[in-house]
Amino acid sequence: MKRENHTRASEFILRGLSSWPERQELIFGRFLVMYPIGAAGNFLIIQAIGSDSHLHMFFFLSNLSLVDFCFISTIVPMLVNIQVQIQSISCGGCLAQIYFCILLANMDNFLLTAMAYDLYVAICHPVYYSTMSLQICARMLGSSWLIASFHFLLHTLLMALLEFCASNIITYFFYDLVPLLQLYCSNTQLNQLMILLVGGLIILIPFLDILVSYIHIVSAVLKVPFAWGKQKAFSTCGSHLTVVTLFYGTITGVYLNSSSSCSADKDSLPSMMYMVVTPMLNPFIYCLRNKDMKGALRKLFGVKALSCGL
């Protein structure tokens, strides 16, 4: 039996979207245009909330915008490197990018769940909501960061037990667990099982929490006797529900592709959707659909206009 060479890779090389080399430049160009739009939009929301932070929902929304800003800032520089032919990265740099991708994707997931719970308390238990302190919100946020960090730590410990083959070329547009595991000579069934099992639970449990929250919200809103009260409640929930649908729709596509025999190239486009497109659209969804957010933006621009006039 032929023995394969095992080695410790010191660096890795990205090949980008190898199946569509003629379209790669066009696709990357579009995403590079989306980056400043998404970064500016998320930064604007953080500034607006900083000027009007009287709602708990704004606390979670500001953190969601911060996470989305970091998310696209982690991925887009790698797209630029591929275009300018700087395709290699050290092993430590590769693990660092995987860490931030897993951490920030999990934080998006957990923050959307926290926002759904916040809406549930505000609509179904308004008396308790009025006494709900930012300390409770901060504890929820801290727990989310802790769980997200442990998720990556699990995969790091499992990868430490494996050995690389001679190849260090990854056919993908960023460094991710599934393409990286294809470079190992060791048996990676346990790693793949943990990706599917733990990843599935991290997606499923928050999604079910959001679903239960909205069942209670809809049940409470339908009992409101006034039409304007129902309209206000559904308007408040509309922007969050739109973001939830966009996020879970794209990340489910990535999860299903990674669990099947699809090529890395076919998995790249859904990954780009939830890692670049979704963070770019979130600020516009909240600004266009949420009346409180519109008010915060008006206040922000009003203060800026006044300071410029002075």
MIPA-128142 format. One record per residue (C-alpha): x, y, z. Coordinates in steps of 0.25 Angstrom, whole numbers, padded with zeros to 4 digits, always signed. Layout:
N
PALO    c1    c2    c3
PALO     X     Y     Z
...
This chain:
310
PALO    c1    c2    c3
PALO +0000 +0000 +0000
PALO +0006 +0014 -0004
PALO +0009 +0022 +0008
PALO +0005 +0037 +0006
PALO +0015 +0048 +0011
PALO +0010 +0054 +0024
PALO +0015 +0068 +0027
PALO +0012 +0080 +0036
PALO +0007 +0091 +0026
PALO +0014 +0105 +0029
PALO +0004 +0112 +0020
PALO -0008 +0110 +0011
PALO -0012 +0115 -0003
PALO -0026 +0120 -0007
PALO -0030 +0117 -0022
PALO -0043 +0125 -0021
PALO -0054 +0120 -0030
PALO -0046 +0111 -0039
PALO -0059 +0106 -0047
PALO -0062 +0120 -0052
PALO -0049 +0127 -0054
PALO -0055 +0136 -0065
PALO -0066 +0141 -0055
PALO -0057 +0142 -0043
PALO -0053 +0156 -0045
PALO -0067 +0161 -0048
PALO -0072 +0154 -0035
PALO -0061 +0159 -0026
PALO -0063 +0173 -0032
PALO -0077 +0173 -0028
PALO -0074 +0169 -0014
PALO -0063 +0179 -0013
PALO -0074 +0190 -0016
PALO -0083 +0184 -0006
PALO -0072 +0185 +0005
PALO -0072 +0200 +0007
PALO -0087 +0201 +0006
PALO -0089 +0190 +0017
PALO -0078 +0196 +0026
PALO -0083 +0210 +0025
PALO -0098 +0205 +0028
PALO -0094 +0197 +0040
PALO -0085 +0208 +0045
PALO -0096 +0218 +0043
PALO -0106 +0209 +0051
PALO -0096 +0209 +0063
PALO -0094 +0224 +0063
PALO -0109 +0226 +0062
PALO -0112 +0216 +0074
PALO -0101 +0223 +0082
PALO -0109 +0236 +0081
PALO -0122 +0230 +0085
PALO -0120 +0217 +0093
PALO -0133 +0217 +0101
PALO -0138 +0203 +0096
PALO -0132 +0190 +0099
PALO -0134 +0185 +0085
PALO -0125 +0196 +0081
PALO -0114 +0190 +0090
PALO -0115 +0177 +0083
PALO -0116 +0184 +0069
PALO -0103 +0192 +0071
PALO -0096 +0179 +0075
PALO -0102 +0172 +0062
PALO -0097 +0184 +0054
PALO -0083 +0183 +0060
PALO -0082 +0168 +0058
PALO -0087 +0170 +0043
PALO -0076 +0181 +0041
PALO -0065 +0171 +0046
PALO -0071 +0160 +0038
PALO -0070 +0166 +0025
PALO -0056 +0172 +0029
PALO -0051 +0158 +0031
PALO -0055 +0153 +0018
PALO -0054 +0164 +0008
PALO -0039 +0166 +0010
PALO -0037 +0151 +0006
PALO -0044 +0154 -0007
PALO -0035 +0165 -0010
PALO -0023 +0157 -0007
PALO -0028 +0146 -0017
PALO -0030 +0157 -0028
PALO -0016 +0163 -0026
PALO -0009 +0149 -0026
PALO -0006 +0149 -0011
PALO -0012 +0136 -0009
PALO -0004 +0130 +0003
PALO -0006 +0131 +0018
PALO +0002 +0125 +0030
PALO -0005 +0114 +0037
PALO -0007 +0123 +0049
PALO -0014 +0133 +0040
PALO -0022 +0122 +0034
PALO -0027 +0118 +0048
PALO -0029 +0132 +0052
PALO -0039 +0135 +0040
PALO -0046 +0122 +0043
PALO -0048 +0126 +0058
PALO -0053 +0140 +0054
PALO -0063 +0134 +0044
PALO -0068 +0124 +0053
PALO -0069 +0134 +0065
PALO -0076 +0145 +0057
PALO -0086 +0135 +0050
PALO -0090 +0129 +0063
PALO -0091 +0143 +0069
PALO -0101 +0147 +0058
PALO -0109 +0135 +0061
PALO -0109 +0138 +0076
PALO -0112 +0153 +0075
PALO -0124 +0150 +0066
PALO -0129 +0141 +0076
PALO -0127 +0151 +0088
PALO -0134 +0161 +0079
PALO -0146 +0152 +0077
PALO -0147 +0150 +0093
PALO -0146 +0165 +0095
PALO -0158 +0167 +0086
PALO -0165 +0155 +0093
PALO -0163 +0162 +0106
PALO -0166 +0176 +0101
PALO -0180 +0171 +0095
PALO -0184 +0160 +0104
PALO -0179 +0165 +0117
PALO -0178 +0180 +0116
PALO -0177 +0182 +0131
PALO -0165 +0173 +0133
PALO -0159 +0180 +0121
PALO -0159 +0193 +0127
PALO -0151 +0188 +0139
PALO -0142 +0180 +0130
PALO -0128 +0186 +0132
PALO -0116 +0186 +0122
PALO -0109 +0178 +0132
PALO -0118 +0166 +0128
PALO -0115 +0169 +0113
PALO -0100 +0170 +0116
PALO -0101 +0156 +0122
PALO -0108 +0150 +0110
PALO -0098 +0156 +0101
PALO -0086 +0151 +0109
PALO -0092 +0137 +0109
PALO -0093 +0138 +0094
PALO -0078 +0142 +0092
PALO -0074 +0130 +0102
PALO -0082 +0119 +0095
PALO -0077 +0124 +0081
PALO -0063 +0124 +0086
PALO -0064 +0110 +0091
PALO -0070 +0105 +0078
PALO -0057 +0109 +0071
PALO -0048 +0103 +0082
PALO -0055 +0089 +0080
PALO -0051 +0089 +0065
PALO -0037 +0094 +0068
PALO -0035 +0082 +0078
PALO -0040 +0072 +0068
PALO -0032 +0078 +0057
PALO -0019 +0077 +0066
PALO -0020 +0062 +0066
PALO -0020 +0061 +0050
PALO -0008 +0061 +0040
PALO -0007 +0068 +0027
PALO -0004 +0062 +0014
PALO +0006 +0069 +0005
PALO -0004 +0078 -0002
PALO -0007 +0092 +0004
PALO -0016 +0097 -0007
PALO -0031 +0101 -0003
PALO -0041 +0102 -0014
PALO -0049 +0113 -0008
PALO -0050 +0128 -0006
PALO -0047 +0128 +0009
PALO -0042 +0119 +0020
PALO -0053 +0110 +0025
PALO -0053 +0097 +0033
PALO -0059 +0088 +0022
PALO -0049 +0091 +0011
PALO -0038 +0091 +0021
PALO -0041 +0077 +0026
PALO -0040 +0072 +0011
PALO -0025 +0074 +0013
PALO -0023 +0064 +0024
PALO -0018 +0050 +0022
PALO -0024 +0045 +0035
PALO -0039 +0040 +0037
PALO -0047 +0053 +0038
PALO -0061 +0046 +0041
PALO -0061 +0051 +0055
PALO -0058 +0065 +0051
PALO -0069 +0065 +0040
PALO -0079 +0059 +0050
PALO -0076 +0070 +0060
PALO -0078 +0081 +0049
PALO -0091 +0075 +0046
PALO -0096 +0072 +0060
PALO -0091 +0084 +0068
PALO -0093 +0093 +0056
PALO -0107 +0088 +0054
PALO -0111 +0089 +0069
PALO -0105 +0104 +0069
PALO -0114 +0107 +0057
PALO -0126 +0099 +0061
PALO -0127 +0103 +0076
PALO -0127 +0118 +0074
PALO -0136 +0117 +0062
PALO -0146 +0109 +0070
PALO -0145 +0120 +0081
PALO -0148 +0130 +0071
PALO -0160 +0122 +0066
PALO -0166 +0120 +0080
PALO -0164 +0135 +0083
PALO -0172 +0139 +0070
PALO -0183 +0129 +0073
PALO -0185 +0136 +0087
PALO -0183 +0150 +0080
PALO -0194 +0147 +0069
PALO -0203 +0141 +0080
PALO -0202 +0154 +0088
PALO -0203 +0163 +0077
PALO -0216 +0157 +0071
PALO -0223 +0159 +0085
PALO -0220 +0174 +0083
PALO -0234 +0181 +0081
PALO -0229 +0193 +0073
PALO -0224 +0192 +0058
PALO -0213 +0202 +0060
PALO -0208 +0195 +0072
PALO -0206 +0182 +0064
PALO -0200 +0190 +0052
PALO -0190 +0196 +0061
PALO -0186 +0183 +0068
PALO -0184 +0176 +0054
PALO -0177 +0188 +0049
PALO -0167 +0187 +0060
PALO -0165 +0172 +0058
PALO -0165 +0173 +0043
PALO -0150 +0178 +0041
PALO -0145 +0167 +0051
PALO -0153 +0156 +0044
PALO -0148 +0160 +0030
PALO -0133 +0159 +0035
PALO -0136 +0146 +0042
PALO -0142 +0140 +0029
PALO -0130 +0145 +0021
PALO -0120 +0140 +0031
PALO -0125 +0126 +0033
PALO -0129 +0124 +0019
PALO -0115 +0126 +0014
PALO -0108 +0119 +0025
PALO -0117 +0107 +0024
PALO -0113 +0106 +0009
PALO -0098 +0106 +0013
PALO -0100 +0096 +0024
PALO -0108 +0087 +0014
PALO -0097 +0088 +0004
PALO -0086 +0085 +0014
PALO -0093 +0072 +0018
PALO -0095 +0068 +0004
PALO -0085 +0064 -0007
PALO -0086 +0078 -0014
PALO -0073 +0084 -0019
PALO -0066 +0095 -0011
PALO -0069 +0105 -0023
PALO -0084 +0102 -0022
PALO -0083 +0104 -0007
PALO -0076 +0118 -0009
PALO -0088 +0126 -0014
PALO -0097 +0123 -0002
PALO -0086 +0126 +0007
PALO -0083 +0139 +0000
PALO -0098 +0142 +0002
PALO -0099 +0141 +0017
PALO -0084 +0146 +0020
PALO -0085 +0158 +0011
PALO -0099 +0161 +0005
PALO -0107 +0159 +0018
PALO -0098 +0168 +0027
PALO -0099 +0179 +0016
PALO -0114 +0178 +0015
PALO -0117 +0178 +0030
PALO -0115 +0193 +0032
PALO -0124 +0196 +0021
PALO -0135 +0187 +0026
PALO -0135 +0193 +0040
PALO -0134 +0207 +0034
PALO -0145 +0206 +0025
PALO -0155 +0197 +0033
PALO -0153 +0201 +0047
PALO -0159 +0215 +0052
PALO -0151 +0216 +0064
PALO -0138 +0214 +0056
PALO -0143 +0225 +0046
PALO -0145 +0234 +0058
PALO -0131 +0231 +0063
PALO -0125 +0234 +0050
PALO -0132 +0247 +0049
PALO -0127 +0251 +0062
PALO -0113 +0247 +0058
PALO -0113 +0255 +0046
PALO -0121 +0267 +0053
PALO -0109 +0267 +0063
PALO -0099 +0267 +0052
PALO -0106 +0278 +0044
PALO -0107 +0286 +0057
PALO -0092 +0285 +0060
PALO -0088 +0288 +0046
PALO -0097 +0300 +0046
PALO -0090 +0305 +0059
